[in-house]
Each structure stands twice: as C-alpha cells, then as structure tokens.
Amino acid sequence: MRIEELWNQYQKRLRGFIAKRIKDGHSVDDILQATFLKACENLHKVRSEEAMASWLYRIAENVIADHYRGQKHHEELPEELPAAEPARDYAAELADQCISPFIAALPEKYRTALMLADIQGLAQQEVARRLGISLSGAKSRIQRGREKLRDCLNECCDIQTSRLGITGYELRRKNCSCS
C-alpha cells in the first residue's frame, strides 16, 4: 500500500483519534503529519494490510506521548541553592563501626575463614585448600563465623533495613565487644 492510499483511507479517523487526546488544534495536525511521516519511513516493516490500522494507531499513540513529554517545563534552579548533601552510606559506616571490629574479635579459625570467603570472595573449596582443611570443615567454620558475627551485631547494633538495603543503624551500647 502506498502512503497516499494510507492518507486517504486513515487520515480522518486518525485525526479524530488524535483530537480526542490533544486539545490544541494546531498540534493535532502536527501530530497527524508526524504520524504519517513515521509511517512512511517504516511502511516496509508492516507484514500485512490487516495489521495496518493498529500499526498506524500505535504510531499515533507514540507521537502523542512524545508531544506530551516535550511539553514538560523545567524550572531553572537558583544559583544560590545549596548543594544537596551526599546520601549516607549506612552499610559502609556499619561495616567500619560494627562489623570490622567484630570480625577482628572473632576466634582466629572463624575470622580467617570468614575473611577469605566473605571479604575476599573466595569459593569455599578454595578456603578449604588455603586453610589445609576439608571442604566440610571450611563450610562449618564459615557458617559458625557468620553465626557469631550475626549474634554480635544483634546484641550491639540496631540495624534498620528496607527493600533498598540498610537505611540506618544505631549502636545499642558503647564499647560493645564480640567474644
């Protein structure tokens, strides 16, 4: 189908479709023309004439959406506006103030296994090899180290979380130790 035939067959219905969604009459005509220009550029992509009407209406909907996106007005920010403070990285603060000291206070066999697996990111098989122990022994040490660390954190820190991660924390008491 040629573009002239498309215009003759669909322009009145498409104009009505667009006019129901756009208040400004001049914009209606601009959107109608933009719709047919996009159709002309992509006419070779239409697989069948039965799909032509829905394809044209989809193009019109996209052009209407582009029109509204282009109308959004943005205000200039005043130069004297103070810069926003950077977001706090509660996870990093928590690691510095709570987790690192607690890991350091763990018994050596748990601390080393936990550091290799969770801090350095080694696979448990590699942790076992480096420590010269069996895989099940490495798994046990890592698991027990995590449990001891969790117990320390629960005893000493009140951690607030959401689906976004750690949103805050508070030390329950000062000089808390993990033993």
MOTABEL-V578010 format. One line per field, one symbol per residue. phi: phi as a letter, one per 20 degrees, with the letter a starting at -180 (. if undefined). burial: b if it has 9 or more other C-alpha atoms within 8 Angstrom, else e. A space follows every 50 residues. Layout:
BEGIN
phi: ???
burial: ???
END
This chain:
BEGIN
phi: .effffgfedffffffffffdceffffgfffffffffffffdgfefebff egffffffffffffffffffefedefeffeffffffffefffffffedfg ffffefggffgffffffeeemfffffgfffemcfffffffffffffffff fffffdcddecbfeofdrbbffbelfcdc
burial: eebeebbeebbeebbeebbeebeeeebbbebbebbbebbeeeeeebeeee bbbebbbebbeebbeebeeeeeeeeeeeeeeeeeeeeeebeeebbbebbb bbbebbeeebbebbbbbeeeebebeebbbeeebebebbbebbebbbebbe ebbeebbbbebeeeebbebeeeeeeeeee
END
